[in-house]
Amino acid sequence: MDLSTTYLGLNLPHPIMPGASPLVDNLDTVKRLEDAGVAAITMHSLYEEQITREQHGMVYHMELHDHGSAEALSYFPSAGEYRLGPHQYLDQIHLIKQAVAIPVIGSLNGTTAEGWLDYAKLIQEAGANAIELNVYHVAADPAEGGDAVERRLFDVVKAVKSAVTIPVAVKLSPFYSSVASVASRLGDIGADGLVLFNRFYQPDFNLEELAVESALTLSTSADLLLRLRWLAVLHGRVTFSLAVTGGVHTPADALKAVMAGASGVQVVSALLKQGPDHIRTLLDGIRAWLEQHEYESLEQARGSLSLERSPNPAAFERAQYPRLLQTFSM
Ligand SMILES: Cc1cc2nc3c(=O)[nH]c(=O)nc-3n(C[C@H](O)[C@H](O)[C@H](O)COP(=O)(O)O)c2cc1C
């Protein structure tokens, strides 16, 4: 069964790859992932705060020794808390490229179009085949409107695009007022792909300690549904690659993402829970389903459940909404 796909201009034997995560920190794990059949490796992120701290002794415009910023600074991890420093990160890309034959996607994570983005070029020079850009920003400033928040994203993407020649994917947040417009404008400024969606961690409260408690919760297949909607809306309306990240645990999840329009399928929580061999389970399950249902290739299925041909996805969604609510009875 032909599962091949083209993601970010990379010709891959199939769309399944690990998403950005600590799975790449250990070369043995990376090799196990390659042995299990992943199509590419996505690095975990190198953070703006790590880079600016090293470049200028500043974290995100806050002087390390400025007492006025002391509280805000205390929110950030110290340099030693990151798994790999900026130079080690580049070395790790280099080592991974030497150890495996599959493409490697570097990941940058930050929110300003400034000097830290020099690392985009260094990531390319270290051998990465593409870059994923994660502009993880919680828009909490009442004085900063939606336009300014979007401009921040576009400025970062433009800066990276002008610094590198390898493809650039943007890992997007679902919290824009118009995801479709943001996606289309990202295409206009040259983004080569979108990864849907960033999974923001959700802080909780500890009532006994009266404190904020942050826990890293892994996803479930329920997280996939938000992604399916937006893949289905965007497929056919944008010309660049779409990938899913969030909620892919089973072969059925991966097939749904492809049918919604994904050409890349990223998996993290399922691999952290089940280990690298889970890739084989996913690939075997996808192949078996396609064979049973007499598909000739995965490409034949791609986008088949998207809203590409729907003249008005908003009306389609709106129509489903009251219909669904009417089905509930007590
Ligand atoms: C332990 C852990 C580390 C992660 N590190 C990163 C990271 O460095 N950069 C990033 O963009 N996303 C990171 N993510 C998010 C994942 O790439 C992915 O988008 C998210 O977990 C949703 O996919 P999943 O449902 O398959 O887990 C991380 C997730 C986990 C669980």
The ligand as an ORCA input file, in Angstrom:
! r2SCAN-3c Opt
* xyz 0 1
  C       6.756     16.408     27.139
  C       6.368     17.272     25.986
  C       7.304     18.166     25.445
  C       6.941     18.995     24.374
  N       7.859     19.857     23.866
  C       7.504     20.671     22.832
  C       8.438     21.578     22.263
  O       9.603     21.646     22.672
  N       8.015     22.376     21.247
  C       6.746     22.339     20.742
  O       6.422     23.058     19.798
  N       5.837     21.448     21.252
  C       6.190     20.640     22.265
  N       5.278     19.762     22.780
  C       3.936     19.684     22.155
  C       3.902     18.511     21.177
  O       4.781     18.703     20.086
  C       2.487     18.309     20.599
  O       2.128     19.431     19.817
  C       1.424     18.114     21.667
  O       1.885     17.207     22.674
  C       0.143     17.566     21.063
  O       0.380     16.351     20.401
  P       0.001     14.929     21.075
  O      -1.457     14.940     21.318
  O       0.423     13.919     20.061
  O       0.772     14.834     22.351
  C       5.621     18.921     23.834
  C       4.710     18.004     24.376
  C       5.066     17.184     25.424
  C       4.053     16.217     25.969
*
